[in-house]
Amino acid sequence: MTQQPGPTQENKTEMPTELTDLVEVIRSLPDESRNQVESALERVVDSTRRRRRILTLVQDALSQLRLDMKYLMFDLEATRRERDDYRRQVEEAS
């Protein structure tokens, strides 16, 4: 493996502390032992990063949905008020 999987400054926020600790322990193993588990570790680290990115995307989408719902509720209330005002005007004119 050419690149050691592990935390960089930007990746530390992407990986749980337990996984970061595991990476450090595996890095300290002798070469023979480390080579046996490096590929599995890389897959776990990549999978964790992917899941974290997906979670972030889902959280962003939910935040946008909440904001959109607030705008829709505001618009609905405004439309109801306009309707009620129009009905009153029609009734007063009759």
N, C-alpha and C positions, 0 to 999 in steps of 0.2 A: 504494500500500500504506500502510495507516495505522499498522501496527506493524512496527518493524524486527526482522527475525529476528536472534537473536544471543544470546550468553550473558548470563545474569544470574548472580547468586551461586549460586542453587540449580541452574541449568542447566549450570554449568561442569563439574559432575561427570557430567552426562548426555552431554556431547558430547566427542568426541575433540579433542585439542589442535589437530590439523591443521585440523579443521573450524572451530574457534574462530578460528584464525589466518586462515582464508579469509574468514570473516565480517568480521573487522576490516579486511582488505585491501579487500573489496568496499565496506564503509562509507566508506572513504577515497577511493573513485573519484568522479569528477565525476558530477553528477546524471544526465546523459544515459546514461552507461555503466552506472551503478548500476541505473537503472530497467530496463535490458535484461536484467539477470541476477537481479534481486531475486526474481521469482516462482520461478525454478528453485532459487535458494538456499533460499527458504522451504520448498519441497517437500523438499529434501535434509535440512534441519534437522528438519522434522517427522518425516520417515522415520527419521532417526537416533534421535530421541527415542522414537518408537514401538518401534523395535528394542531400544533400551536397556531400556524398560519390560518388553517381552516377555522379554528375557534375564533380567531380575531376577525376573519371575514364574516362569520355568522353574527358575532357581537355587533359589528358595524352595521350589518343589514338590519338587525333588530332595532338598533338605535334609530336608523333611518325610518323604519316602519313606524316606530313610536311617534316620531316627529310628523310623519305623513298623516298618521291617525289624528294627531292634535289639530293639524290644519283642516282635515276633513270635518272634525267635530265643530270647529269654529265656523267653517263654511255652512255646515248644516244648521247650526243655531242662527246664523245670520239670515239664511234663507227662510227659516221658520218665522223669524221676527218680521222679515219683509212680507211674507205671506199674511201673517196676522194683521199687520198694518194695512195691507191692501184690502183685506176683508172688512176691517173697521171702516175704511174709507168708503167702500161699496155700500155697506149697511147704512152709514150716515147719509149717503147720497140718496138712498131709496126712500 
